[in-house]
Amino acid sequence: MPAPLCSPYVTDAGQHALQLLRAAAVSLLVLYHVALLAPGAPAGFLYGALVRLGAMGWVGTDVLLALSGFLAVGSRGRSPGALAWLGRRAMRVLPPFAVFLLVYLYLVPSLIVAAGGPAETLQTFELARRTQGYLWLMATNLLMVMGRRPGAALEPLLTLGVGVQLTLVAALLLSKARPWITVAGLALLECSGFALRAAWLEGDAWRSYSFPLTRCDAFASGMAMAYLLSHPRWGERLRQVRRLVVAVAGVGLVAVVVVTRGLPVHSKATMLVGYPTVGVFCGALVLLLSQAERPRAWLQRLAVAGSAAYAVYLVKLPAVFMVRHALEAWGSFTGLRGLLELAALGLLTSGFIGGVFHLAVERPLARTTPRGVPVFGRTG
């Protein structure tokens, strides 16, 4: 059974729905990486359409951030203080990530080297190992050992960094006793993010992605929905119109997808129009699912996958790279067939490795930390 979400404004059925949403969000991110690593193929409508759809999978990050912001309101309200809340959250999120880095950056490359490999590959690894004074350089070791181009082993650190820094902002906003301060703070957060994106349109993509205020839309939207739900008067009104809110946000999202030609993650149109629209839709979707009215047996069973979503999120990128390398070695990585194979095996491999990591590492570590800490939409 998935751990309860422990939020006063989430129904029993909503707990399972949000767990399933976490799993769906991580699956979208796996497909996003699949699209980035898609094999070359002759021009074809179906192939191009699938790659374009997969390339929009980055919205899974915004779903996770919306869940975090949504649940932060309830967990922060039950915490005795901002520092205690931040400390428990850090103890819940960072230890599994530290174990993942040790395994990915040191243990697995050492095992590959010990097993032997092409001389050129081993020489490349030795060169990287002698010069890996910077953590980002260390992150390329595994793919170098496998003879592939370097990749970002620390890619999860980007979203984690954004989430952690936005959580610091949330702790300050939600620690105020006067409601208008929270409302004004959320508005200022969103306006600041938009202004910084507008100012950095000509800047590099990594800067605009990693600075927290530039990706605050979904987090602020989730916080706003939870804040309104927890209000005695506004909460009931919001529950009554929640389906209309999702419908309007969905129509806006479809329109923005058309205008931006597929929401390319770092395009100017996406930065100015896409991020806010996606953020509002993610917040509205979390709102709708959190208020699910009737528990469903099938929903309860599928929601179990959400328990391992954080672990799958950590391992997804190396898992997809590993599958791609294996398909190339087998000689079957071409065209539409190669794309479908990469998608199916990437999801299965990420789920399997993430499930093992969850059972062997994440869950035992979680037992040593206090409960009630939201981690990408799930409390510890």
VOMI-426138 format. One line per 4 residues: for each residue x, y, z of N, C-alpha, C. Coordinates in steps of 0.001 Angstrom, whole numbers, plus 500000, padded with zeros to 6 digits. Layout:
<rs>
X,Y,Z,X,Y,Z,X,Y,Z; ...
</rs>
This chain:
<rs>
500836,498804,500000,500000,500000,500000,500873,501249,500000; 500525,502277,499210,501293,503509,499229,501104,504253,500533; 502132,505000,500913,502050,505756,502144,500981,506832,502021; 500229,507101,503101,499187,508123,503033,499778,509496,502820
499014,510338,502155,499498,511684,501873,499334,512612,503069; 498447,512276,503980,498339,512992,505248,498082,514479,505059; 497245,514860,504122,496875,516251,503951,495396,516399,504251; 495011,517374,505078,493604,517504,505474,492673,517828,504325
493196,518379,503215,492356,518760,502097,492387,517733,500977; 492903,516534,501231,492949,515449,500241,492037,514332,500716; 491133,513872,499849,490230,512785,500209,490980,511454,500207; 490327,510415,500749,490950,509087,500770,491238,508596,499349
490252,508731,498458,490479,508325,497075,491502,509243,496407; 491534,510511,496811,492491,511447,496258,493931,511077,496578; 494150,510446,497730,495494,509998,498084,496032,509037,497029; 495205,508077,496640,495633,507094,495642,495771,507748,494264
494882,508679,493944,494956,509344,492648,496244,510156,492513; 496654,510824,493573,497887,511604,493514,499112,510699,493450; 499040,509544,494106,500141,508582,493994,500304,508120,492544; 499182,507836,491907,499232,507398,490513,499726,508523,489616
499368,509757,489941,499844,510902,489170,501360,511027,489266; 501920,510745,490414,503381,510767,490565,504036,509778,489607; 503487,508569,489562,504043,507553,488667,503907,507982,487214; 502772,508569,486855,502578,509026,485473,503556,510140,485119
503820,511040,486068,504745,512145,485813,506155,511637,485535; 506600,510665,486328,507935,510112,486106,507991,509352,484785; 506913,508676,484414,506872,507983,483119,507004,508974,481971; 506388,510144,482107,506530,511176,481082,507991,511611,480946
508694,511697,482067,510096,512097,482017,510955,511015,481370; 510623,509757,481597,511342,508677,480919,511152,508806,479410; 509923,509040,478979,509648,509182,477553,510305,510436,476975; 510470,511464,477787,511184,512655,477334,512629,512313,476978
513282,511523,477831,514656,511119,477537,514703,510162,476333; 513687,509346,476202,513607,508469,475025,513564,509311,473753; 512768,510375,473760,512670,511240,472582,514007,511902,472273; 514742,512298,473309,516043,512931,473092,517056,511947,472507
516901,510665,472811,517851,509648,472365,517284,508807,471226; 516244,509313,470566,515581,508540,469514,516548,508252,468369; 516395,507077,467730,517273,506740,466598,516931,507568,465368; 517897,507742,464487,517621,508401,463224,516696,507543,462380
515850,508187,461605,514912,507425,460775,514506,508270,459583; 514112,507632,458490,513569,508390,457363,512336,509172,457807; 512060,510269,457121,510919,511097,457485,509641,510270,457448; 508878,510351,458500,507623,509630,458570,506721,510308,459576
505424,510403,459278,504518,511142,460153,504436,510515,461535; 504241,509192,461604,504062,508535,462894,505314,508651,463752; 506463,508406,463144,507720,508514,463889,507906,509939,464417; 507719,510921,463541,507889,512320,463956,506897,512728,465030
505650,512250,464916,504631,512601,465898,504969,512022,467269; 505440,510773,467292,505782,510148,468562,506978,510840,469223; 507970,511203,468422,509123,511919,468980,508692,513275,469519; 507830,513965,468778,507349,515270,469234,506553,515143,470533
505689,514127,470634,504942,513910,471870,505871,513583,473030; 506861,512731,472767,507810,512393,473821,508598,513595,474285; 508928,514499,473346,509703,515689,473697,508934,516628,474612; 507619,516473,474682,506822,517280,475609,506741,516644,476992
507416,515516,477170,507372,514838,478461,508024,515599,479589; 508734,516709,479269,509332,517501,480337,508286,518063,481292; 507018,518097,480872,505972,518605,481766,505826,517713,482997; 506382,516495,482957,506372,515660,484152,507068,516326,485318
508126,517100,485037,508800,517853,486099,507842,518834,486749; 507044,519518,485942,506099,520489,486491,505004,519805,487295; 504593,518608,486876,503613,517866,487669,504179,517546,489052; 505438,517107,489093,506066,516793,490370,506206,518030,491244
506570,519156,490639,506702,520383,491399,505339,520867,491898; 504296,520699,491089,502954,521079,491536,502510,520222,492717; 502811,518935,492654,502497,518058,493778,503248,518485,495033; 504518,518819,494889,505306,519234,496048,504744,520506,496660
504424,521488,495810,503859,522720,496337,502503,522507,496980; 501690,521640,496378,500358,521353,496901,500436,520733,498296; 501297,519749,498457,501385,519046,499731,502208,519805,500764; 503035,520745,500300,503832,521528,501243,502955,522356,502170
501819,522821,501673,500937,523650,502488,500454,522881,503712; 500012,521637,503511,499518,520845,504633,500618,520419,505589; 501729,519930,505044,502808,519444,505911,503463,520587,506675; 503594,521747,506023,504170,522900,506727,503252,523360,507849
501942,523295,507614,501000,523711,508645,501036,522823,509877; 501425,521560,509718,501489,520646,510862,502854,520647,511532; 503809,521358,510951,505166,521352,511493,505304,522406,512583; 506102,522138,513618,506283,523121,514693,507049,524363,514264
507797,524291,513177,508569,525446,512742,509170,525211,511379; 509611,526310,510734,510139,526219,509384,511422,525398,509338; 512326,525601,510294,513592,524880,510277,513387,523382,510471; 512477,523019,511377,512197,521592,511594,511617,520966,510339
510727,521682,509675,510114,521172,508447,511153,520981,507354; 512021,521982,507166,513057,521884,506155,514042,520765,506472; 514372,520605,507750,515299,519543,508140,514746,518164,507853; 513472,517932,508163,512866,516630,507901,512779,516359,506405
512467,517394,505641,512390,517212,504191,513756,516856,503616; 514797,517547,504077,516146,517250,503596,516555,515828,503947; 516234,515391,505145,516593,514037,505558,515828,512977,504768; 514691,513349,504227,513898,512396,503448,514363,512322,501996
514826,513452,501440,515145,513515,500017,516608,513202,499734; 517511,513780,500518,518927,513763,500155,519646,512431,500380; 519384,511663,501452,520123,510395,501611,519968,509425,500442; 518751,509177,499901,518677,508295,498725,519439,508846,497536
519418,510158,497355,520148,510756,496248,521651,510572,496425; 522146,510686,497657,523572,510482,497917,523980,509046,497609; 523151,508083,497992,523450,506680,497692,523456,506453,496186; 522486,507040,495489,522435,506920,494032,523724,507437,493396
524221,508586,493856,525444,509140,493288,526639,508225,493529; 526757,507677,494732,527873,506790,495029,527854,505557,494126; 526668,504985,493944,526556,503799,493094,526827,504155,491641; 526236,505233,491176,526320,505589,489749,527703,506085,489365
528298,506913,490215,529556,507555,489850,530784,506710,490158; 530673,505785,491123,531867,505056,491554,531729,503536,491435; 530663,502980,492018,530559,501523,492076,530390,500915,490684; 529379,501385,489931,529112,500795,488621,530274,501003,487652
530861,502218,487536,532033,502343,486653,533176,501432,487044; 533413,501249,488341,534486,500360,488787,534225,498921,488362; 532967,498503,488453,532621,497137,488042,532814,496957,486541; 532462,497969,485760,532632,497872,484313,534111,497806,483948
534913,498616,484615,536350,498586,484361,536938,497233,484757; 536492,496708,485906,537001,495420,486364,536642,494304,485387; 535499,494433,484737,535081,493409,483779,535827,493511,482463; 536563,494598,482258,537314,494762,481019,536495,495431,479948
537173,495898,478923,536483,496584,477846,537483,497028,476804; 537038,497682,475751,537954,498160,474710,539020,499071,475294; 540229,498951,474779,541338,499737,475314,541065,501230,475221; 540473,501650,474124,540202,503078,473961,539218,503576,475009
538215,502758,475289,537234,503136,476292,537867,503234,477676; 538692,502246,478024,539349,502257,479328,540304,503438,479450; 541002,503800,478384,541890,504949,478429,541104,506242,478639; 539955,506322,477993,539106,507499,478176,538656,507618,479625
538299,506483,480207,537861,506491,481603,538999,506897,482526; 540194,506373,482281,541335,506717,483119,541637,508210,483033; 541531,508770,481839,541750,510204,481693,540717,510995,482484; 539450,510584,482393,538396,511284,483131,538608,511148,484633
539039,509961,485073,539214,509734,486500,540348,510592,487062; 541393,510835,486245,542510,511652,486719,542164,513135,486769; 541169,513530,486016,540856,514950,485919,539477,515294,486471; 538883,514415,487257,537516,514659,487700,537481,515451,489002
538101,516598,488963,538067,517461,490126,536713,518111,490331; 535908,518137,489280,534590,518760,489387,533515,517673,489295; 532484,517872,490073,531454,516838,490172,530774,516582,488837; 530587,517625,488017,529939,517413,486737,530785,516541,485825
532114,516645,485942,532977,515797,485133,532878,514341,485592; 532779,514141,486905,532618,512783,487416,531330,512156,486886; 530346,512987,486639,529057,512470,486188,529122,511843,484808; 530177,512093,484053,530290,511529,482711,530968,510161,482690
531468,509701,483829,532308,508503,483838,531622,507266,483278; 530415,507013,483743,529758,505761,483370,529559,505673,481860; 529070,506750,481249,528829,506703,479813,530131,506654,479034; 531188,507248,479551,532490,507137,478899,532975,505692,478925
532786,505043,480050,533191,503646,480170,532441,502788,479169; 531176,503105,478942,530361,502328,478015,530638,502700,476570; 531565,503665,476346,531897,504047,474990,530894,504993,474371; 530005,505569,475184,528995,506481,474661,529411,507915,474954
528663,508873,474380,528957,510267,474656,528612,510585,476111; 529310,511543,476706,529044,511877,478110,527599,512301,478316; 527068,511981,479476,525708,512368,479813,525653,512897,481222; 524553,513517,481585,524440,514174,482888,523921,513205,483937
524835,512577,484653,524403,511698,485734,523727,512488,486837; 524075,513767,486919,523483,514603,487955,522251,515338,487465; 521673,514892,486360,520469,515548,485845,519374,515658,486907; 519165,514648,487763,518148,514821,488807,518438,515984,489739
519714,516375,489851,520063,517462,490756,519421,518771,490327; 519156,518931,489030,518528,520164,488570,517143,520327,489175; 516300,519319,488991,514946,519415,489527,514955,519403,491045; 515817,518590,491648,515898,518590,493104,516321,519955,493620
517287,520574,492922,517729,521893,493346,516622,522923,493250; 515866,522882,492154,514742,523791,492011,513726,523550,493116; 513400,522279,493355,512416,521955,494389,512861,522363,495779; 514128,522118,496100,514636,522467,497429,514601,523979,497636
515052,524724,496621,515084,526172,496783,513684,526768,496835; 512755,526224,496058,511377,526689,496144,510759,526313,497483; 511178,525206,498052,510689,524823,499373,511151,525821,500426; 512364,526336,500287,512827,527382,501200,511913,528604,501121
511543,528970,499904,510623,530089,499730,509275,529772,500366; 508785,528538,500156,507495,528142,500729,507524,528210,502243; 508642,527784,502838,508745,527813,504298,508592,529234,504825; 509142,530184,504110,509026,531581,504536,507606,532104,504343
507020,531799,503184,505675,532298,502905,504644,531716,503855; 504734,530400,504085,503713,529722,504881,503929,529876,506379; 505035,530474,506789,505270,530667,508215,504607,531948,508718; 504039,532733,507809,503388,533975,508183,501952,533717,508635
501551,534395,509673,500221,534167,510218,499138,534881,509415; 499459,535950,508727,498461,536729,508005,498265,536181,506592; 497027,535875,506213,496783,535259,504900,497263,536107,503733; 497137,537429,503828,497483,538274,502683,498959,538170,502344
499794,537841,503340,501225,537723,503076,501496,536513,502179; 500803,535410,502436,500973,534229,501586,500498,534511,500167; 499337,535131,500038,498795,535444,498712,499733,536390,497961; 500181,537439,498631,501084,538392,497985,502422,537732,497647
502882,536843,498519,504149,536163,498261,504089,535262,497045; 502977,534537,496881,502820,533681,495701,502753,534513,494427; 502041,535630,494476,501964,536503,493305,503337,537071,492958; 504086,537477,493982,505422,538014,493746,506347,536940,493182
506209,535702,493675,507023,534599,493187,506793,534370,491696; 505544,534338,491292,505228,534101,489881,505675,535269,489004; 505433,536481,489451,505849,537647,488665,507369,537704,488533; 508072,537341,489593,509529,537349,489539,510046,536321,488539
509449,535134,488536,509857,534109,487596,509649,534547,486158; 508505,535146,485889,508227,535612,484526,509207,536707,484117; 509465,537654,485026,510372,538758,484702,511784,538261,484437; 512241,537296,485212,513598,536772,485009,513706,536010,483697
512667,535256,483342,512693,534556,482050,512736,535560,480902; 511963,536625,481031,511960,537640,479981,513325,538308,479859; 513996,538495,480994,515309,539142,480976,516398,538219,480452; 516178,536907,480560,517215,535934,480198,516910,535207,478897
516093,535781,478059,515733,535088,476827,516946,534765,475966; 517937,535606,476010,519120,535364,475201,520195,534597,475960; 519919,534247,477231,520898,533523,478024,520888,532041,477705; 521812,531305,478306,521879,529872,478046,520763,529150,478784
520384,527981,478250,519221,527256,478768,519447,526759,480182; 520668,526329,480506,520905,525764,481846,520670,526817,482917; 521078,528047,482637,520890,529082,483641,519411,529323,483886; 518633,529412,482828,517219,529691,482981,516484,528521,483622
517006,527312,483474,516344,526144,484055,516677,525976,485525; 517941,526170,485884,518371,525805,487224,518075,526877,488256; 517938,528144,487837,517606,529167,488824,516164,528979,489258; 515893,528856,490539,514580,528381,490984,513410,529237,490539
513547,530545,490562,512397,531379,490264,511920,531250,488832; 512782,530770,487943,512359,530642,486551,511515,529405,486302; 511443,528481,487243,510599,527292,487096,509635,527178,488268; 509149,528323,488735,508319,528332,489938,506835,528177,489628
506438,528210,488344,505021,528306,488001,504188,527172,488587; 504607,525924,488341,503826,524778,488804,503844,524680,490328; 504997,524933,490932,505096,524881,492397,504162,525916,493022; 504193,527151,492503,503321,528196,493025,501854,527864,492779
501548,527262,491624,500173,526880,491319,499670,525820,492288; 500511,524801,492557,500118,523779,493523,499907,524347,494912; 500804,525248,495344,500635,525892,496645,499346,526690,496703; 499051,527429,495625,497850,528259,495611,496591,527407,495711
496554,526286,494977,495381,525411,495032,495178,524854,496439; 496259,524405,497071,496139,523860,498420,495749,524937,499416; 496304,526122,499244,495990,527212,500157,494506,527571,500076; 493980,527627,498859,492562,527930,498692,491696,526808,499244
492094,525559,499022,491315,524431,499533,491260,524427,501057; 492349,524835,501688,492401,524802,503155,491653,525964,503795; 491217,526922,502971,490448,528049,503491,488981,527631,503629; 488349,527891,504767,486970,527418,505001,485977,527869,503939
486076,529111,503485,485090,529633,502537,485492,529372,501088; 486729,529623,500756,487174,529461,499372,487274,527996,498974; 487594,527132,499933,487785,525724,499622,486544,525075,499046; 485389,525344,499612,484153,524745,499131,483804,525246,497735
484006,526508,497490,483733,527052,496161,484668,526439,495118; 485928,526261,495490,486889,525688,494549,486543,524244,494238; 486092,523493,495226,485690,522099,494982,484520,522030,494004; 483631,522984,494073,482464,522970,493201,482819,523247,491746
483861,523998,491505,484211,524377,490125,485502,523704,489656; 485973,522685,490373,487276,522101,490056,487318,521509,488648; 486237,520893,488200,486230,520316,486851,486274,521411,485794; 485587,522509,486049,485624,523631,485112,487024,524239,485057
487684,524325,486202,489040,524872,486242,489985,524019,485396; 489882,522693,485529,490739,521804,484744,490418,521916,483264; 489140,522011,482924,488751,522109,481512,489304,523377,480883; 489164,524497,481558,489667,525765,481028,491190,525722,480908
491869,525192,481942,493328,525091,481901,493775,524151,480786; 493022,523082,480558,493364,522144,479493,493232,522760,478114; 492169,523540,477894,491995,524223,476609,493136,525212,476389; 493520,525925,477449,494639,526852,477339,495938,526141,477012
496141,524960,477609,497356,524203,477344,497411,523730,475900; 496295,523235,475379,496259,522791,473979,496571,523954,473053; 496003,525115,473343,496261,526289,472515,497742,526669,472541; 498362,526600,473713,499773,526959,473836,500654,525928,473127
500280,524654,473188,501033,523622,472469,501035,523915,470978; 499887,524347,470460,499792,524676,469038,500622,525916,468718; 500501,526944,469537,501207,528200,469282,502717,528015,469347; 503179,527240,470331,504629,527036,470503,505165,525899,469647
504281,525231,468893,504663,524117,468031,505305,522968,468822; 504623,522572,469871,505055,521396,470610,505783,521662,471906; 505697,522865,472465,506316,523185,473754,507793,522796,473813; 508634,523199,472865,510070,522945,473019,510554,523585,474309
511251,522819,475132,511422,523177,476538,512123,524505,476744; 513061,524886,475897,513825,526108,476119,513564,527193,475082; 512473,527093,474331,512183,528125,473349,511670,529386,474040; 511753,530507,473345,511290,531769,473922,509793,531725,474201
509024,531175,473262,507575,531106,473448,507207,530249,474648; 507915,529141,474836,507637,528275,475977,507995,528967,477283; 509118,529667,477312,509545,530333,478537,508574,531430,478954; 507998,532143,477978,507111,533251,478308,505659,532828,478488
505196,531889,477663,503786,531502,477691,503591,530065,478171; 504488,529167,477750,504305,527752,478038,504435,527409,479507; 505489,527891,480167,505690,527546,481572,504505,527956,482452; 504010,529210,482352,502851,529557,483188,501621,528716,482882
501369,528454,481590,500187,527674,481229,500294,526241,481737; 501458,525627,481551,501674,524274,482068,501533,524260,483582; 502075,525289,484247,501982,525351,485705,500551,525404,486191; 499730,526236,485546,498319,526336,485938,497605,525015,485702
497875,524378,484554,497218,523099,484270,497622,522038,485293; 498912,521973,485634,499367,520981,486610,498718,521212,487976; 498638,522477,488392,497977,522769,489659,496514,522388,489638; 495830,522672,488520,494417,522316,488398,494228,520802,488392
495139,520074,487733,495036,518617,487695,495222,518021,489083; 496185,518534,489825,496395,518069,491200,495162,518365,492045; 494588,519550,491868,493359,519902,492579,492258,518896,492295; 492022,518602,491019,490941,517687,490646,491148,516306,491248
492343,515745,491096,492591,514388,491563,492588,514303,493082; 492992,515369,493748,493015,515334,495220,491622,515241,495816; 490622,515584,495017,489241,515564,495508,488434,514399,494952; 489124,513346,494487,488417,512150,494014,487473,511662,495102
486250,511307,494695,485197,511076,495681,485009,509616,496063; 485180,508701,495126,484901,507292,495426,486152,506443,495233; 486580,505759,496282,487756,504883,496135,487492,503782,495118; 488438,503511,494298,488341,502456,493298,489403,501399,493593
489031,500153,493498,489990,499085,493797,491158,499120,492817; 490868,499343,491527,491937,499376,490540,492872,500553,490769; 492303,501700,491195,493127,502875,491474,494034,502624,492670; 493490,501956,493662,494279,501653,494851,495442,500729,494524
495212,499767,493626,496288,498840,493270,497360,499530,492424; 496917,500332,491439,497886,501001,490570,498676,502072,491315; 498095,502640,492359,498769,503708,493094,500036,503237,493787; 500183,501922,493947,501396,501393,494572,502636,501829,493787
502488,501976,492468,503630,502382,491648,504155,503744,492055; 503286,504590,492605,503715,505911,493013,504695,505904,494159; 504713,504844,494953,505630,504763,496079,507080,504768,495635; 507360,504201,494467,508736,504113,493969,509055,505198,492954
508167,506199,492789,508365,507195,491741,509650,507993,491943; 509989,508336,493166,511209,509106,493406,512441,508288,493025; 512449,507015,493377,513576,506155,493017,513687,506003,491509; 512551,505845,490823,512574,505736,489367,513077,507039,488765
512686,508151,489354,513153,509441,488859,514679,509532,488914; 515286,509016,489961,516736,509088,490102,517452,508236,489055; 516930,507066,488760,517669,506118,487913,517261,506175,486449; 516260,506962,486099,515689,506888,484750,516694,507209,483650
517512,508247,483838,518414,508642,482761,519479,507585,482474; 520226,507104,483478,521173,506031,483155,520499,504775,482641; 519274,504492,483090,518566,503309,482604,518253,503434,481113; 517791,504602,480677,517480,504797,479262,518751,504748,478425
519834,505350,478919,521105,505275,478208,521572,503828,478074; 521411,503046,479128,521838,501654,479107,521046,500865,478066; 519737,501090,478019,518897,500397,477044,519285,500806,475629; 519531,502081,475417,519915,502542,474085,521239,501906,473641
522183,501837,474548,523470,501222,474238,523286,499740,473873; 522434,499038,474622,522202,497622,474344,521525,497425,472992; 520554,498273,472663,519868,498153,471373,520818,498422,470215; 521698,499395,470374,522685,499651,469326,523630,498470,469155
524017,497857,470283,524917,496709,470212,524259,495529,469509; 522931,495406,469652,522212,494306,469001,521925,494610,467536; 522137,495839,467127,521922,496194,465729,520484,496403,465333; 519585,496571,466285,518168,496729,465959,517648,498132,466231
518545,499069,466481,518128,500402,466893,517971,501317,465689; 516915,501130,464955,516656,501950,463774,515166,502226,463654; 514855,503404,463124,513500,503739,462729,512463,503657,463829; 511220,503474,463406,510090,503421,464322,510200,502242,465281
510667,501113,464771,510810,499946,465638,511794,500235,466770; 512929,500849,466435,513910,501178,467460,513347,502135,468490; 512560,503118,468042,511954,504076,468966,510998,503390,469933; 510137,502506,469396,509183,501802,470250,509893,500867,471222
510947,500205,470753,511710,499329,471637,512362,500128,472756; 512933,501266,472419,513579,502097,473431,512569,502591,474455; 511375,502980,473990,510345,503465,474909,509875,502363,475850; 509566,501193,475285,509055,500096,476108,510110,499588,477087
511313,499327,476568,512372,498806,477442,512869,499870,478406; 512850,501143,477984,513255,502207,478890,512321,502319,480083; 511013,502239,479831,510044,502282,480933,510185,501072,481847; 510305,499881,481243,510418,498662,482056,511710,498648,482864
512828,499007,482238,514114,498989,482936,514148,500036,484041; 513655,501240,483753,513613,502284,484781,512734,501852,485951; 511587,501252,485639,510708,500794,486699,511316,499690,487534; 512009,498745,486871,512603,497631,487610,513752,498110,488505
514689,498872,487914,515827,499347,488704,515354,500284,489810; 514393,501168,489467,513859,502065,490482,513142,501320,491590; 512401,500273,491230,511728,499486,492263,512702,498808,493197; 513780,498261,492640,514805,497639,493476,515455,498678,494387
515771,499841,493822,516385,500907,494613,515438,501371,495716; 514155,501443,495407,513174,501862,496406,513122,500868,497571; 513054,499578,497237,512934,498566,498283,514222,498399,499079; 515374,498508,498391,516648,498229,499050,517263,499450,499726
516946,500646,499229,517616,501851,499743,516624,502877,500280; 515710,503322,499409,514856,504446,499793,513951,504123,500974; 513254,502987,500919,512318,502675,501999,513010,502434,503333; 514136,501679,503379,514832,501551,504668,515300,502893,505227
515783,503795,504346,516211,505107,504822,515029,505926,505322; 513882,505780,504671,512703,506552,505067,512222,506166,506459; 512462,504930,506850,512018,504494,508179,512781,505184,509305; 513932,505763,508971,514736,506432,509990,514428,507917,510090
513525,508433,509238,513189,509854,509252,511743,510045,509674; 511407,511228,510210,510028,511490,510639,509068,511442,509465; 507827,511077,509742,506818,511017,508708,506222,512399,508483; 505452,512513,507384,504775,513760,507100,505563,514718,506248
506635,514245,505594,507453,515103,504765,507139,514843,503304; 506656,515820,502534,506311,515570,501128,507542,515434,500259; 507593,514371,499465,508693,514154,498534,508109,513933,497153; 508155,514967,496303,507590,514874,494958,506161,514363,494994
505379,514886,495901,503977,514519,495917,503646,513370,496822; 504569,512918,497646,504246,511831,498591,504907,512158,499919; 504171,511988,500995,504757,512226,502289,505523,510994,502754; 506571,511231,503523,507373,510130,504000,506722,509362,505105
</rs>
